[in-house]
Amino acid sequence: MVDIHCHLLPGLDDGPESMEESVEMAEMALADGITHIAATPHANDTYSFDGGRSLALCGELAARFDGRLHLATGCDFHLSYENVEAACASPQLFALNQKQYLLLEFADFALPPSLDQALVRLQQVGLKLIVTHPERNPLLRNAPERLRRWLDAGCYLQITALSLTGRFGPQAERAALEYLDRGWAHFVASDAHNVDRRPPRLRQAYDLVAARRGPQVAKALFNDNPLGAWQGVPLPWVPEPADAAAPSTTRRRFFFF
Ligand SMILES: [Fe+2]
């Protein structure tokens, strides 16, 4: 499996604090069946992003694994004005494996109308946008029409493995399953931060997706599409998105007639 969203590098954000912790996380991922990890530290107001430092730490970590684990860098890109300007100036600096896919994180408290223009600007400089864990964002959970519009505009969607298995509560779990069933999800990733509360594990969610949607869909979401983003090539599996569930008023009207 290929994990494109993981806070694996030490001392950069709220992920591991030491290289030893990073090694422990990476060993845990390997034991779970993960072969590739993109280390994606936050790029936001609290944690500024330093691409060069990430690459150096990634090289240090890779040296501890002697080819047993494939590592690359990217970032967990917060959609602020400053970040958008910086990414438009140097798109590859922020992209996964310095190719063209960008993990996009939205604030929990506001989705301003200007946001859509920011997405267009990022796409105009050649970035392919991956909206991360909308199932965990209450505003996005309640705005499926907006998510659908972004999908129609060529954005992709990543859900978190632990959402599928209930770690983020019933609302996030329900939304993640809905995205999965509607063909809105293109990736599942760990978004791991540590070895206990937010571990780098995907296997349990993989099995859940394989049982619910079939082995081919699981392989696409956990391996084939993430590898496509890693390599910077078109995604091999992009289903036609189904509409959000019809409002319950439809059924009520039926019963009234
Ligand atoms: Fe993250």
Boltz pocket constraint, residues with backbone or C-beta under 6 A from the ligand:
constraints:
  - pocket:
      binder: B
      contacts: [[A, 5], [A, 7], [A, 40], [A, 76], [A, 191]]
      max_distance: 6.0
